[in-house]
């Protein structure tokens, strides 16, 4: 499917947030999808993933959640810089920026009312948090979202909002992820089940953190291919 893609700005409060957006070139309307970046920023890999979702029949937008900080795209070899950028994010501001991204999608004639969220690494946590906090989100597919059970200063952990979640959830994790122990995956699953939700949690036993990203040494092509074959039908079924 031919895709139209561009870099735009979205109003969030009194500020303009850079975003990458992609949509099918014809037809529609299509479901909307917010694709949330990794800790390394809104880099080409995340833009390419956003374009891939558009080629599957979604209007996909990826916001630059680091736009208030300088030098906000970090090479994969510079993890300490990425952690420094990530540590400065506050959940309330992130939720507001996600809401602004969703409102932008809802304003487009090419977009159906049905909206989903997905994200990778840090973005997995954000995608799930937004699904809990923003009732318009109908489906969420976080990929190796760390810190689901961790509260930032002055905020709740994402799983503490599980009772307010209206979205369907399919979550993807790697069994060899050094940043997300299996005990945290269990906490995530259990919190949703205790809240009456029925999440699908997909665990790739041999996959590491970042298994979807072919620019990282941890890329796991088999897991990435299988996850893609699951996430697209999930969103199409839930978002229509």
C-alpha positions in Angstrom: 0.0 0.0 0.0 1.4 3.4 -1.0 2.0 5.7 2.0 2.1 9.4 2.4 4.5 10.4 5.2 5.7 13.7 6.6 7.1 15.5 9.7 4.7 17.8 11.3 4.1 19.7 14.6 1.2 19.1 16.9 -0.1 21.6 19.5 0.3 20.4 23.0 -0.7 23.0 25.5 1.1 26.2 24.5 3.9 24.3 22.7 4.4 22.7 19.3 5.6 19.1 19.4 7.4 17.6 16.4 5.8 14.4 15.2 6.2 11.9 12.3 2.9 10.9 10.6 2.1 8.4 7.9 -1.1 7.3 6.2 -2.3 5.3 3.2 -2.3 7.4 0.1 -5.9 6.7 -0.8 -9.1 5.3 0.6 -10.1 5.5 4.2 -11.0 6.5 6.7 -8.6 4.3 8.6 -8.0 3.5 12.3 -5.6 5.8 14.1 -2.5 4.6 15.9 0.0 6.4 18.1 3.5 4.8 17.8 5.7 5.7 20.8 9.4 6.0 20.5 12.1 4.1 22.4 14.3 5.7 25.0 16.7 6.7 22.2 14.2 9.2 20.7 12.3 9.8 17.5 14.9 8.2 15.3 14.7 6.7 11.8 13.8 3.3 13.1 10.7 4.5 14.8 9.7 6.6 11.8 10.1 3.5 9.6 7.9 1.5 12.0 5.3 4.2 11.8 5.4 4.0 8.0 5.1 0.2 8.2 1.9 0.6 10.2 0.5 3.0 7.7 1.3 0.6 4.9 -0.9 -1.9 6.8 -3.9 0.4 6.8 -3.5 2.8 9.7 -3.0 6.5 10.1 0.0 6.4 12.4 1.7 9.2 14.3 4.8 9.2 16.4 5.3 12.1 18.8 8.8 13.4 19.8 8.3 13.2 23.6 11.8 14.6 24.1 11.2 17.8 22.2 11.6 20.0 25.3 15.2 18.7 25.6 18.1 19.5 23.3 20.0 16.8 21.3 17.1 14.4 21.7 18.0 11.6 19.3 20.6 9.3 20.7 22.7 6.6 19.0 22.0 3.1 20.2 25.6 2.9 21.5 25.0 5.8 24.0 22.6 4.3 26.5 23.5 6.6 29.4 22.5 9.6 27.3 19.2 7.9 26.5 18.6 7.2 30.2 19.3 10.8 31.1 16.7 12.0 28.5 14.1 9.5 29.7 14.6 10.3 33.4 13.5 13.9 32.7 10.0 12.8 31.5 7.1 13.2 33.8 4.1 11.0 33.4 1.5 13.8 33.5 3.3 15.7 30.8 3.7 12.5 28.7 -0.1 11.7 29.0 -0.9 15.3 27.9 1.4 14.9 24.9 -0.2 11.6 24.1 -3.7 13.1 24.4 -2.6 15.9 22.0 -1.4 13.3 19.5 -4.7 11.5 19.7 -6.7 14.7 19.4 -4.7 15.5 16.2 -5.6 12.1 14.8 -9.3 12.6 15.7 -9.3 15.9 13.8 -8.3 14.2 10.5 -11.0 13.2 8.1 -8.9 10.2 7.1 -9.1 8.8 10.6 -11.9 6.6 12.1 -12.9 7.3 15.8 -11.1 4.1 16.8 -7.6 4.8 18.2 -4.8 2.5 19.4 -1.4 2.9 21.0 1.8 0.9 20.6 5.3 1.6 21.6 8.8 0.1 22.1 11.0 0.1 25.2 10.2 3.3 27.1 7.4 3.7 24.5 5.8 0.4 25.6 5.3 1.8 29.1 3.9 5.1 27.7 1.6 3.3 25.3 0.1 1.3 28.1 -0.1 4.3 30.5 -1.9 6.3 27.8 -4.4 3.5 27.3 -5.2 3.5 31.0 -5.5 7.2 31.3 -7.2 8.2 28.0 -10.6 6.5 27.5 -10.7 7.0 23.7 -7.9 4.4 23.3 -9.5 1.1 22.2 -6.5 -1.1 21.9 -2.9 -1.1 23.1 0.1 -3.2 22.1 3.2 -2.4 24.2 6.5 -4.0 23.2 9.0 -4.8 26.0 7.7 -1.9 28.1 9.9 -1.6 31.2 8.7 0.0 34.4 5.1 -1.1 34.1 5.1 -1.8 37.9 7.3 1.2 38.7 6.0 4.5 39.9 7.8 7.7 38.9 8.2 10.4 41.6 4.8 11.9 42.4 3.0 9.4 40.2 1.4 6.0 40.2 2.9 3.0 38.4 1.1 2.2 35.1 -0.4 -1.0 36.5 -2.0 0.9 39.3 -4.4 2.4 36.7 -5.4 -1.1 35.4 -8.8 -0.7 36.9 -9.6 2.3 34.6 -8.4 0.5 31.5 -11.0 0.2 28.7 -8.6 -0.9 25.9 -7.9 -4.4 24.9 -4.2 -5.2 25.4 -1.7 -7.5 23.7 1.8 -7.1 25.2 5.1 -8.5 23.9 8.2 -9.3 25.9 11.6 -11.1 25.5 12.5 -13.9 27.8 16.1 -12.8 27.8 15.5 -9.1 28.5 17.9 -8.0 31.1 15.9 -4.8 31.8 12.5 -6.5 32.4 12.7 -9.5 34.7 10.0 -12.2 34.3 8.7 -11.2 37.8 7.7 -7.8 36.3 6.0 -9.5 33.4 4.0 -11.5 35.9 3.1 -8.4 37.9 1.8 -6.8 34.7 -0.3 -9.8 33.7 -1.6 -10.3 37.3 -2.6 -6.7 37.8 -4.7 -6.7 34.6 -6.3 -10.0 35.5 -7.1 -8.8 39.0 -8.8 -5.8 37.4 -11.0 -8.1 35.3 -9.0 -7.6 32.1 -7.9 -10.5 29.9 -4.6 -9.4 28.4 -2.7 -11.5 25.9 1.0 -11.5 27.0 3.4 -12.9 24.3 6.8 -14.0 25.6 9.6 -14.9 23.2 11.9 -17.1 25.3 15.0 -16.4 23.3 14.5 -12.7 22.6 16.3 -9.8 24.2 15.2 -6.2 24.8 14.8 -4.4 21.6 14.1 -7.5 19.5 11.9 -5.6 17.0 14.7 -3.2 16.0 17.0 -4.3 13.2 19.4 -1.4 14.0 20.2 -3.0 17.4 22.4 -6.1 18.2 19.5 -7.5 20.1 17.3 -7.7 16.9 15.6 -11.1 16.8 14.2 -11.6 13.3 12.0 -14.6 14.1 10.4 -12.9 17.2 10.0 -9.7 15.2 8.3 -11.4 12.3 6.0 -13.3 14.6 5.1 -10.3 16.7 4.3 -8.3 13.5 2.1 -11.1 12.3 0.2 -10.8 15.6 0.0 -7.1 16.2 -1.5 -6.1 12.9 -4.5 -8.5 13.1 -4.9 -7.5 16.8 -5.3 -3.8 15.9 -7.4 -4.5 12.8 -9.8 -6.6 14.9 -10.0 -4.2 17.8 -10.1 -0.9 15.8 -12.0 -2.0 12.7 
